[in-house]
């Protein structure tokens, strides 16, 4: 078995196993206390990076006509939208209900990832809206509850269309840019956890609390770059130009 195939199996297998452990509440039986607590709060990010990675590697590479692309995009949006609504409104365990934000984000992200590159100007409306809506909404309960969804709709597009466009259009990777971006993301996560205050009294506290809710999607972006930019950069040659 080739190195590339082994890396693919290890990557997707690890994501699937971690997600399953979280959803079944068995993380503490595998990982030590504090680490188990940290991992147990990352189900939304794991679902997003798992679905996005599968989509990029196994769906986006398929040769499709424009009508086929449109059909696949609509089906993906509808399917994940329905999943999100079922999780939000239906009777489900708490560890499943929390995934509704990821499902709603995927309903928009997967069609977005099918767009031809270079990305048309209007395509940037998605990540721009993901920042603008929380800024306008402020401490609105709806925008706060959807923080993870907005985080996914900002960080994933930024990763694939600004930091390493080759993930989607086969251009060569810039290790300096990718590693610099990954370093910034790690520093943001560390800083947020150092300064977060869950009883905010000012703008700084509000911002850090909101960022603390989207750290899962920052970690999802780190995972995406680790696999597609660092471990398997050869996969970009399979992406349509």
Secondary structure, 3 states (H helix, E strand, C coil): CCHHHHHHHHHHHHHHHHHHHHHCCCHHHCCCHHHHHHHCCCHHHHHHHHHHHHHHHHHCCCCCCHHHHHHHHHHHHHHHHHHHHHHHHCCCCHHHHCCHHHHHHHHHHHHHHHCCCCCCHHHHHHHHHHHHHHHHHCCCHHHHHCHHHHHHHHHHHHHHHHHCCHHHHCCCCCHHHHHHHHHHHHHHHHHHHHHCCCCCCCHHHHHHHHHHHHHHHHHHHHHHHHHHHHHCHHHHHHCCC
